[in-house]
Amino acid sequence: MQKLIGVALAVIGAIAVSGIAFNRGEPISALWILTAAVCLYTIGYRFYAAWITARVLSTDATRATPAERLDNGRDFVPTPRWVVFGHHFAAIAGPGPLIGPTLAAQFGYLPGTLWILIGSVLGGCVQDMVILFLSTRRNGRSLGKMARDELGPVGGFAALFGTLAIMIILIAVLALVVVNAMKHSPWASATVFATIPIAMLIGFYMRGIRPGRVVEGSVIGIALLLFAVVGGGWVDHDPVLRTWFDHDGPALAWFVMGYGFIAAILPVWMLLAPRDYLSTFLKLGTVVLLAIAIFVMRPDLKMPALTRFIDGTGPIFSGKLFPFVFITIACGAISGFHSLISSGTTPKLMRTEADVRLVGYGSMMLESFVAIMAMIAATLLDPGVYFAINSPLAALGGSPDAAVTTLTSLGFPVTTGQMQALANEVGEATLFARTGGAPSLAVGMASIFSSVFGARLLAIWYHFAIMFEAVFILTTLDAGTRVGRFMVQDALGQFWEPLGRTSSYPSVILASALVVAGWGYFLYVGVIDPYGGINILWPLFGIANQMLAGIALAIATAIFLKTGRARYCWVTGLPLTWLAIVTSTAAYQKLFSLDPRIGFLAGASDLADKLAAGALAVDKAVVAGKLMLNLRIDAALTAFFLLVLWVVILDMLSIGWRVYRGESVKPVVEAPYQRTQYAGAANA
């Protein structure tokens, strides 16, 4: 029976994928994409993931996990599988699967959809599951520590230092998306601001008032969040209150930096943990609701399968379809950030190795489904509206009137009246040049929800979507800042032992300040960028994230080689090879392209020439120096990340060569077998 179900799913999925890939000239229903995703995910989880866990990883339900052996009631705690699943999904599901597909819709619906489906099943889900398993077998060690243990000092040091630098970039871009979503939007800002005291209230509620009542606290928190969306509308319509929340980009950037710093130094139960609880329910509920709405509506996609911008001339970000679609959609297909979570908190909670497939493969599969929802929401918009929202005015002529003229001439007609009417409907002053992907995604989600659940509530649905995206982002931002603080403290402790104590508040404050200063710099420069910052920072974000995934896969491949599983190296080796090709190509173009819209160094030179010639407007000339410096720093970081990736890959290949020749290699670092004391652990 299972085989028949598998065959049926394969046939249905193949028909759906074929319909997506080969349909030309006629509208295609979003239901085709939804069907293809469900079928492909089900087959991948039921067969491919099951084969990997049984044959490649050889998971052992009788083996005690570090959560059991090192149980301290604080960091190592044996936890039921669904609780671990919820934690892991909340931690990995940041803004990447929302924003990346939205921006990649510039190329059309087809390339991004295929990459999300294929990349996740064969790459992203595999990475998350394998790293989770390997860390569980090594007492929950971090990716950097596993690199030092398994690769040696050079590759290990490169991986450890590179991971911290990559994290700085990831957090900066996430923060930029939040800022662009709130800029001069009192409703959005008031709603997002309200999520912070709500999370803290729920933290105190579950710790002091009703200890351990997670579901109860979460229900109250969700109710308050929904009320915050409505309350934001009241603020927006009050002539006094709206001025309190109407801010420009730099002011909001300072707010986000302050939030990140405070979140990193506060006790985890006070802010980070309750936000995690609330975001889990909100994320899952919204995604399910969105899928139901799409199923009921069966809407046709308005974006073509391929647009003219596959040649690299897109107004949202520059670069050709290859390689930039594969780095623009980082999370949702494969994400290096996930490897930090899979080797961080999650392996310390795993009660049994039998849960590796559900938690590792299943959580990433669900995130990929979120990315599919985001792609559908973006491509349901009228293309002219989509490009008007996501393109910086500087790239379209400098004004709304020039923007609509440019877009219409490109074959994506839109009018200023149409944009203003839409802005009025969602409760915004304007929707032109709301770069970053978040506003256009919110418009797409609001359009879907309002069509099914109430057309007169478009403004409510829009700001609910903004709040939904902000919860995604802030959860990752504060968690990432805290993880970065731990990494900095570890490094500082090498020079003076007290600085490495996580319980020392002077050390906590110093390390948190250093991390926030790192990502805050890139955030601020991105905010003052007249092109919205996304054109510069998002490609760097994608390159860094995918390179981190490559580092994780190289470490996993090295361990397979050392443990006599060389015949299975293709499981991690194939996605590693693809990522190495994609990221190296993208990095080369960002470093050496002569097009100032693509190459970092070319962009800096172009700005310098225009500044010297007096060809820049006054507002652009004021920030030109900072932008040039930032572009050169971006170039240096790209070169550094590329070097780190290939140092790790070459170290892995060296291990493979020594194994092939029968020479000795560094012994595998793996905790000895100890039988679990949990009865029926496999079914716990």
N, C-alpha and C positions, 0 to 999 in steps of 0.2 A: 504493500500500500504506500509506504514512504517513497519507494522508487517511482511509483506512478504519479504521486503528488509532485515529486521533484521534476519529472519529465513534463508534466503539465505546466508547472511554473516556468520551466525553461522555454517551452514553446510560446507561452503568453508573453514572457519577457522579451524573447527574440522578435516577436511580432511588433511589440511596442517600441523596442529600440530601432528596428528597421523603419517603422513609421516615422520616428523622430529623425533618423539619419537621412532618409531618402525622399521624404516629402518635400516637394518644391512647388512654389507657385500658388499653393492653397493654404488657408489658415490651418493651423494644427492646434488641437485641443490640449490644454494643460493636463488633461486626464491621461493622455498618452505618456507623458513624462512621469506622472505619479505612478502609473501602472508599471512602467519599466523599472522604476526605482524599487518599488516594493518587491517585485519578482527577483531582481538581481541581488538585493540585500538578503532576501530569504535564502536563495541558493548559496550565496557566499557564506552565510553564517552556518547553514545546516550541513554543508558538505566541505567547502574549502577550509573553513576555520576548524571544523571537527577533525579533518585529516591532519592539519598542522599540530593541533594539541595532542593528538594520539601518536603520530608518527615522528614528527620533527621535534617537538618539545618533550614528549613522553611525560605529561603531567601525571602526578601520583597523588591520589586523594588520601592515601595513608600517611603521607609525609607531613610532619608538623611544619607549619609556616612560621616565619619570624613573629607574627602577631601572637601566636601561641607560645613559642619558646621564650620570647623576650617581653612578654606581656607586663607592662608597667602601669596600666590604667591611664596613661597620658598620651604617648605617641604610638605605642604598640598595643592594639586592642583588637582581639578577635571579634569580627563584626559580621552580622548576617549579610548574605550576598546582595540583597536588594538595597540595603542601606549603603553598602560599598558602591554599588552601581550608581545610585543617586549622587553620592559624593563625587565619584569620578566624573560623571557626566557634567555636573555643575562646575567642576574645576576646569575641564577642558573646553567646554562650550562657551568660548568668549565671542567677540564680535566678528572674528575671522570668517566663520561660515555664513554670516549675514552680509558683511560688507564686501568680501572678495567676489562672490558671485554677482552682486549688484554692480560692481565696477566692471567686471568682465563681460557683462551683457553688452558692453560697447561693441564687442566683436559679433554679436548675435547670440541666439539661444543655444545653438548646436555645439560649438566647441566646449564651452564651459560645462554644459550638461553631461557630455560624454566623459570629460575629465573627472568630474565629481563622481560619477558612477563607477568608472573603471579604476580610477586612481584610489578611491577609498577601499574597494573590495580587495584589490591586489597589493595596495601599498599602505595606506593610512591605517586601516584596521589591523593589518599584519604587524606594522611597526609597534602600535600601542600594545597589542597582545604579547608580542615577543619580549619587548623591554619590560613589561610588567612581570612576566614569568622569570626572566633572568634576574631582575632585582629581588623578587621574592626568594629565589634560590640563594641570594647573597645578602641576606639579613636586611633587605630593604635599602641597599646602598644606592646612592645617587648616580646619575649618568656619568658625572665627572669622576667619581671614585671608581666606578667600574672601568672606565677608560684607563685610569692610572694602574689599576690592578691587572688588567688583561692586555693592554697594549704596550705598556712600558712608559718610561718617564717622559719621552718627547711627545708621543701621541697623547698621553694622558694629560700632560700640562697644557698642550694646545687645546684639547677638548675642554678642559676645566676653565681656562681663561676665556676661550672663545664663547662658551656657554653664557658666561656673565655678560660679555659685551653684546651678544645677540639679544639677551633678555632686555637690556637697556633700550635697544631699538624697538623691540616688540611693544614694550609698555608705552613708549613715546607715541607711536602711531595709534595705539588704542585710545590714548588720551586725546589725541588730535581729533579723532572721530567724534568723541563726546563733545568737545568744544565746538566743532562745526555744527553739530546738531542743536546746541543751545544758543548759538550766537544770535543776539537780537530777537530772541524768542522767549518772551516772559512766561508763556504757558509751559513750554518745554523746560525752561530753567527752574521754575517753581516746582514742577513735578519731580524733576531729578533731584533737586535740593531736598525735597521732602522725604526721599527714600533713605537718606542718611539717619535722621532722628528716628524714623520708623524702625530701621534695622537695629539701632541701639536700644530702643524701647523693647523690642522683642527679645534682644539679648538679655536684658535685665529681667524680663518676664520669665524666661525659661530657666534662668539661673537662680533668681531670688524669690520670685513670686510663685511660679509653678515649675519647679525643677523637673527636667526630663520630659515635659509635655511638648514634644517637638511638633506633632501634628496640630495640636491645639494652638500653639504659638504661631505656627505657619498660617493657619486659617485666619487668625486675627491680623497677621501681617499682610496677607494678600488683600483682605478687606480694606485695610488702611491704604495700601498701594492704589487700589482702584478708586478710593475716595480722593487720593492725592491727584489723580488724573482729572477728576471733576473739579476739585479745588483749584487746580491750575487754570482752569477756564474762568473761574470767578476772579482770580488774580489778574488774568489778562484783560478782563473787562472793567476792572477798577482803575480809574485814572491815576490814583496815587500808588497803589500797590504794584502796578505793572512797571513803574519806574524803578522799583527796588530790584527787579529781576531782569531788566533790559540792559544787557551788558555786551561789550564788544569782545573780540577774541582774546586779546592780551589779558583782560581782567579775568575772564573765565579760565584762562590757562593758569593763572596764579591760584585761583580757587582749587582747581584740580590737583595742582602740585601740593597745596596745603592739605587737601583731603588724603592724598596718597601718603604723605608723611605721617599724619595723625593715625591713619589706619594701620600703618606699619608698626607704630610704637604702642598702640593700645593693646590690652589683652585680647586674645583671639576670640574669646566668648562674647566680647562687648560689641564688636562690629562685624568682623570678617565672617565668623561662624553663622550668626543669624542672617546675614545677607546671602550666604550660601544656601541656607534652608529655604529662604523666600524665593531665591532665583530658581531653584530646582523645580518647585511647583509651578512657578510662573512660566518658565521655559517650556516644560513638558505640556502644560495646559494650552499654551498659546499655539504651539506647533500642531498639536492634535486638532485644535479648533480650526486652524488654518487649512489643514488637510481635509477636514470635513466640509468646510466652505468650498474648497476647490472641487471636491467630489460632487457637491450639490449644484454648483454653478456650471461646471464643465466649460470654463471660459476658453476662448481662443487666444493664443499668443499674438501680440501685435508687432513684436520685434521680429525681423526676418531671421532666418537660420544663420546667415552670414551677412555682415554689413560691409560697406566699403572701407571701414577702418581696420580691416585685417592687414592692410598694408603699412600700418604703423602711424597713420596720420590722425588718430583719434583725438578729440578735444579733451577727453577726461584724463587720459594718461597716454603717453607716447610709447611706441614700441610695436613691433609686428606680432601677429598671432603667435608664432613661435619665436622666442620662448615665453613671451610675457603672459599668455593666458595661464600657463602652468605655475607661475609665481604670483600672479594676481589672485588666483584661487589657491591660496595656501591651505588654510584650514578648510575642512569640508572634503578635501581629497586626501591630503597628507599634511601633517603639521609636526614640526620638530618640537614645538612647545609641549605637545602631549607627552613626549618622552620624559620631560622633567617631572610631570605629574605621575606617570607610570613608574618612575623610579624615585618618587618622593613620598607623599603621604599614603597613596593607595596601597602599595605592597605591605605597609605596616598595619593594614586593617584586614587583609585577606585571611579568612578563616581556613580556607582549603584551596589547594591548587586547582580543584575542579571548577572553581569560579573564574578562572583566568579567561576563558572564552567569553563568558557573559560580560564581565567587567571590561576587559580590554577590547575585544573585537566588537561586542555589542554596543558599548558606549560610543565608540567612534562611528559605528554604523548609524546610530541615532543622530549624531552630529552631522553626518553627511546628508541625512534626510532633511535636517534644518537648512543646509546649503541648497538643496533642491527646492525647498519652499521659497527661499530667498530668490533663486533664479527665476522661478515662476512669477513671483510678485513683481520683480523688476521688468520682465519681458511682457507682462500684461499691460504695462503703461503704454500710452501713445509714445512712439519713439521721439517725437519732437519734444514732448514734455520731459521724457527721461533725460535727454541730452541738455535741455535748458536748466534742469535742476542740478545735474552733476558736473557740468562744465564751468570752469571759472570764467568770469566775464572777460578777463584779460586774454583768454584764448579765442574769444568769439567777437572781438571788436571793442570791448570796453564798456558797453552799455546794454541794457535790455533790448532796446530797439535794434542795435547792431547785432545782438545775439540772435534774435528771431530772423533777421535778414540772412545771416550766415547759415543758420540751420536750415532754413527753407531752401537756400541755394544748394545745399548739400543733399537735398531730397528728404528732409525730415521737417515738414512744415509745422509751424506753431505760431501763435500770435501772442502779443502782450496782453490782450484782453482775455484770452484763454488761460494764460498763466495767472493773471490777477484774479479771475473768477475762481480758479482752483485754490489759490492762496486764501481767498475769503472763505471758501467752504471748509478748509481745514483749520482756520483760525490763525493764519500767519499773515504778516505784513507783505511778505514776498517769498517766492520760492525760487527765484533766479539765483544761480550760482551757490546753492547750498551744498557745497562739495563735501565729499567724504562718504557718500553712499547712504548714510543713515536717513536723511530726509526723504530721498526718493524711495527707499525701501518702506518707510513709514507710509508714504502716499499709496504705494502698491498694496500693502497689507490693509490699510484703511479702506481702499476701494473694494477689496475682496470681502472684508467683514461687513461693510455697509450694504453691499449688494445682497447679502444673505440675511443679516441680522438687523438691518435698519438703516436706510439711506439717509435719514435726517440726522444721524449720529456720526457723520463723517469726521467732524472736528474731534469728537471724543475718541473715535477709533484711531485717528492720526496720532494724537498725543499719548494714547495707550501704547501704540507701537513705538513711539519715541522712548517712553518709559521702559518698555520691554527691552529695547536695544541698549538703553543706558544700564539696566540691571545686568545684562550680559557683559557689558564692557567694564563697569566698575568692579564686578566680581573678579574678573581677571586682573584688573589694574591693581587692586589692593592685595590680592593673593600674590601676584608677580612681584610687587614691591617688597612684600614680606620675605618671599623666597630669595630675592636679590639681597636683602638685608642679611639673611643667614649666610649667604655665600661670601659677602664682604666681611662679615665677622670671622668666618673661617680663615679668610686670607689675612686679616689684621692680626688674628691670634697667632700667626706664624712669627710675627715680629715682637709682639708683647702679649703674653698669655691672657691677662685680664680683658683685653679687647675682643677675645674670642668667646667670652662667656655670654650666652644668650640671656642670662638672668641679670646682667649688669646694665643698668639703665644708661650710664654714660656711653657704653659701647653701642647699645641699641639706638640711641639718639644719633651718634656719630655715623654709624653704618647706614641708618635710614636716610640721613641727610645727604650722604654721598650718592646713594642710589637715586634719590629723587632729583638731586642736582644733575645727575647724568641724563636721565630721560627728560627732565624738565627743560634742559637746554634745547634738545631737538624739538620738543613740543613748542616752545616759544618761537623758535625760528620758523617752524612750520606754520604757526598761526599768523605771523607777520608776512609770510610769503604772499605776494599778490596773486599767485596762481593757486592758492588754497592749501599748499603744502602737500597735498596728496600726490601730485605729479612727481614730486621729488622723493617723498618718504615712503609711499606705498610699495614701489618697486624694491626699495632697500629692505622694507619689512618682509616682502615675499622672498627675496633672495636669502636673507638671514634665516628666516624660518625654515625654508626648504633645505638650506645647508645644515641646519641643526638636525633635521630629519636624516640627512645623509650621514652625519656623524653617528647618530644613534644606530642606523642600519649597518654601518661599517663595524661598530663595536659588536653588534649581534653576530655579524658574519664571522668576525674573528673568533668569537667564542664557539660558534659551530665548528670552525676549522680545528680548534684546539680540543674539542670534545669528541672527535671522530664522526662528526655529522657533515662531512664535506659534501656528500651527495645531495644534501638538502640546502646547500648554500644559495642555490638559485632563489629560494623563497624570499630571502632578504637581499640577495645580490642583484636580482633583476630591478626591483624598485630603486636600489642604490645606484645602479648604472644609469638609469633614466634620470634620476635627480642630479647626478654628477654632470651629465650632459646638459641638462636644462639650466642648472644654476651656473655652471661655468660659462655657457654661452651668454646668459643674461648678464653675468658679472663683466664679461669681456666687453659687451656692448655698452654697459653703463660706465665703464672706464674709458673706452677708446673710441666710441662713436663720435663722429664729427658733427652730428646733429645736436644742437644745443638743447633740444627738447628731450633728448635721450641720454646723452653722455654727461656725466657729472662735471668733468673737467671742461668739456666743450661749453656747457652751460655757464660755468664760472668765467671762462674767457669771453663769452658773448656779453655777459653783464659788464665785465670790465671795459670792453670796447665801447659799449653804449654809454656807460657812465663817463668815460673819457671824452666822448663825442658830444655829450650833453643831450643825448637822444632819449633819456628816461624822464618820465614825469616826476614831479617833485616828490610825491609820496613813495614812488618806487626807488628814487635815488637815495632817499633817507635810509632805506633798509638794504640797499644793494650790497654794502660791505658785509653785513651779517649773512646775507644769502650766499655771497661768494665763498665766505669762510665755511658755511655749512655744506655747500656743494663739494668743496675740497675735502672736508672731513668725511662726508659720505663716500667719496672716492677711496679715501684711505681705509675706511671701515670695510668697504666691499673687497678691496685687495686683501685685507687681513682675514676676513671670513673665508675667502677663496683659498688662501694659504693654509688656514686651519683645516679646512675640509680635506685638502689633498695630502696634508701631513698625516691625518688620521687614515685616509684611504691607503696611502703608501705603506704605513705601518701595518695595516691589515693585510695587504698583499705580501709584505715581507713575512708575516706569520704563515700565510698560506704556502709560500715558497719553501719555507723551512719544514713545514709539515709534509709537503710533497717529497722533499729530499730525505725525509726521515730524521731530520736534525731536531735537537731539543728546543723546546719553546718554554716560555714562562708558564709555570703551572697554573691551572685554573683555580680561581678563588671561589669556592662554593661551600656553603655551610654543610656539615656532615648530616647524614640521614638520621632523623629521629622520628619515631612513630607517633602519630597524633593521638591525643587522649580523647578526642571528640568522637563519640560513637556516631556512625553515619555521617561522617564529615562531608562525603560526596554529595549528600542531599540536604545539607544544612542550609 
